[in-house]
Amino acid sequence: MAAEFVLNVLYAEAAKEDLMIDVTSARIQTVIRHHKIHHRQERYGAHTTEIIARTCEREIHINHGGTLHAGENLKELLALRPPICRGGYK
């Protein structure tokens, strides 16, 4: 699972930086297929979220597609921030 390792490293690095977020509603085929299989579920919306972590040297773009909304995706990323960054701005 090299891809999962790389994603975890990107998350950890992005969590340390200044963040921007872009949210788009979209028809996501995997979510549509999931809805057809699981008729009774809490969420039916499909969302795409792009989180951009920016420094002077680089940008890290993380794209999410699924039923979680932007706030939930961002909360997951912010939980990875070092404790000194959680209390406010860097």
KEZA-682506 format. One record per residue (C-alpha): chain; x, z, y. Coordinates in Angstrom, 3 decimals, always signed. Layout:
BEGIN
{chaine: A | c1: X | c3: Z | c2: Y} $
...
***
This chain:
BEGIN
{chaine: A | c1: +0.000 | c3: +0.000 | c2: +0.000} $
{chaine: A | c1: +2.562 | c3: -1.132 | c2: +2.554} $
{chaine: A | c1: -0.186 | c3: -2.209 | c2: +4.961} $
{chaine: A | c1: -1.693 | c3: +1.280 | c2: +4.947} $
{chaine: A | c1: +1.734 | c3: +2.792 | c2: +5.679} $
{chaine: A | c1: +2.250 | c3: +0.418 | c2: +8.615} $
{chaine: A | c1: -1.223 | c3: +1.210 | c2: +9.959} $
{chaine: A | c1: -0.523 | c3: +4.956 | c2: +9.769} $
{chaine: A | c1: +2.751 | c3: +4.501 | c2: +11.671} $
{chaine: A | c1: +0.999 | c3: +2.409 | c2: +14.337} $
{chaine: A | c1: -1.711 | c3: +5.067 | c2: +14.680} $
{chaine: A | c1: +0.867 | c3: +7.822 | c2: +15.097} $
{chaine: A | c1: +2.761 | c3: +5.831 | c2: +17.744} $
{chaine: A | c1: -0.393 | c3: +4.752 | c2: +19.578} $
{chaine: A | c1: -1.685 | c3: +8.325 | c2: +19.704} $
{chaine: A | c1: +1.269 | c3: +9.298 | c2: +21.923} $
{chaine: A | c1: +0.658 | c3: +6.646 | c2: +24.586} $
{chaine: A | c1: -1.761 | c3: +5.827 | c2: +27.397} $
{chaine: A | c1: -4.904 | c3: +4.352 | c2: +25.857} $
{chaine: A | c1: -7.448 | c3: +1.706 | c2: +26.827} $
{chaine: A | c1: -10.507 | c3: +0.775 | c2: +24.817} $
{chaine: A | c1: -12.646 | c3: -2.349 | c2: +24.512} $
{chaine: A | c1: -15.991 | c3: -2.332 | c2: +22.710} $
{chaine: A | c1: -17.944 | c3: -5.336 | c2: +21.506} $
{chaine: A | c1: -21.081 | c3: -5.668 | c2: +19.415} $
{chaine: A | c1: -20.695 | c3: -8.276 | c2: +16.716} $
{chaine: A | c1: -22.070 | c3: -9.493 | c2: +13.412} $
{chaine: A | c1: -19.528 | c3: -8.265 | c2: +10.916} $
{chaine: A | c1: -19.977 | c3: -9.851 | c2: +7.509} $
{chaine: A | c1: -18.691 | c3: -6.871 | c2: +5.519} $
{chaine: A | c1: -21.125 | c3: -4.548 | c2: +7.305} $
{chaine: A | c1: -24.003 | c3: -6.966 | c2: +6.700} $
{chaine: A | c1: -23.161 | c3: -7.124 | c2: +2.974} $
{chaine: A | c1: -22.967 | c3: -3.317 | c2: +2.839} $
{chaine: A | c1: -26.427 | c3: -3.043 | c2: +4.433} $
{chaine: A | c1: -27.895 | c3: -5.352 | c2: +1.797} $
{chaine: A | c1: -26.532 | c3: -3.163 | c2: -1.012} $
{chaine: A | c1: -27.274 | c3: +0.239 | c2: +0.593} $
{chaine: A | c1: -30.774 | c3: -0.076 | c2: +2.012} $
{chaine: A | c1: -31.176 | c3: +3.565 | c2: +3.020} $
{chaine: A | c1: -28.414 | c3: +4.689 | c2: +5.290} $
{chaine: A | c1: -28.061 | c3: +6.398 | c2: +8.641} $
{chaine: A | c1: -26.394 | c3: +3.573 | c2: +10.555} $
{chaine: A | c1: -27.168 | c3: -0.089 | c2: +10.765} $
{chaine: A | c1: -25.209 | c3: -1.133 | c2: +13.845} $
{chaine: A | c1: -21.989 | c3: -3.079 | c2: +13.605} $
{chaine: A | c1: -19.330 | c3: -2.437 | c2: +16.219} $
{chaine: A | c1: -15.871 | c3: -3.720 | c2: +16.953} $
{chaine: A | c1: -13.443 | c3: -1.573 | c2: +18.878} $
{chaine: A | c1: -10.012 | c3: -2.517 | c2: +20.142} $
{chaine: A | c1: -7.764 | c3: +0.342 | c2: +21.158} $
{chaine: A | c1: -4.702 | c3: -0.583 | c2: +23.193} $
{chaine: A | c1: -1.823 | c3: +1.852 | c2: +23.551} $
{chaine: A | c1: +0.458 | c3: +0.798 | c2: +26.402} $
{chaine: A | c1: +3.964 | c3: +1.836 | c2: +27.381} $
{chaine: A | c1: +6.537 | c3: +0.164 | c2: +29.603} $
{chaine: A | c1: +8.160 | c3: -1.394 | c2: +26.551} $
{chaine: A | c1: +5.256 | c3: -2.455 | c2: +24.311} $
{chaine: A | c1: +1.549 | c3: -2.605 | c2: +23.553} $
{chaine: A | c1: -0.017 | c3: -1.568 | c2: +20.266} $
{chaine: A | c1: -3.415 | c3: -3.159 | c2: +19.547} $
{chaine: A | c1: -5.602 | c3: -1.523 | c2: +16.900} $
{chaine: A | c1: -8.846 | c3: -3.259 | c2: +15.952} $
{chaine: A | c1: -11.715 | c3: -1.556 | c2: +14.138} $
{chaine: A | c1: -14.780 | c3: -3.212 | c2: +12.699} $
{chaine: A | c1: -17.583 | c3: -1.277 | c2: +11.070} $
{chaine: A | c1: -20.376 | c3: +1.187 | c2: +11.698} $
{chaine: A | c1: -18.339 | c3: +3.717 | c2: +13.703} $
{chaine: A | c1: -18.675 | c3: +3.442 | c2: +17.466} $
{chaine: A | c1: -15.776 | c3: +3.498 | c2: +19.911} $
{chaine: A | c1: -15.901 | c3: +7.240 | c2: +20.533} $
{chaine: A | c1: -15.546 | c3: +7.988 | c2: +16.834} $
{chaine: A | c1: -12.649 | c3: +5.563 | c2: +16.438} $
{chaine: A | c1: -10.930 | c3: +7.040 | c2: +19.485} $
{chaine: A | c1: -11.524 | c3: +10.616 | c2: +18.287} $
{chaine: A | c1: -9.731 | c3: +9.763 | c2: +15.025} $
{chaine: A | c1: -6.743 | c3: +8.453 | c2: +16.964} $
{chaine: A | c1: -6.623 | c3: +11.335 | c2: +19.455} $
{chaine: A | c1: -6.548 | c3: +13.843 | c2: +16.592} $
{chaine: A | c1: -3.083 | c3: +12.464 | c2: +15.796} $
{chaine: A | c1: -1.699 | c3: +13.284 | c2: +19.241} $
{chaine: A | c1: +0.986 | c3: +15.910 | c2: +19.430} $
{chaine: A | c1: -0.451 | c3: +19.249 | c2: +20.661} $
{chaine: A | c1: +1.241 | c3: +18.933 | c2: +24.071} $
{chaine: A | c1: -0.688 | c3: +15.697 | c2: +24.771} $
{chaine: A | c1: -4.117 | c3: +16.991 | c2: +23.788} $
{chaine: A | c1: -4.601 | c3: +19.280 | c2: +26.758} $
{chaine: A | c1: -4.503 | c3: +16.637 | c2: +29.453} $
{chaine: A | c1: -2.568 | c3: +13.743 | c2: +30.863} $
{chaine: A | c1: +1.075 | c3: +13.117 | c2: +30.087} $
***
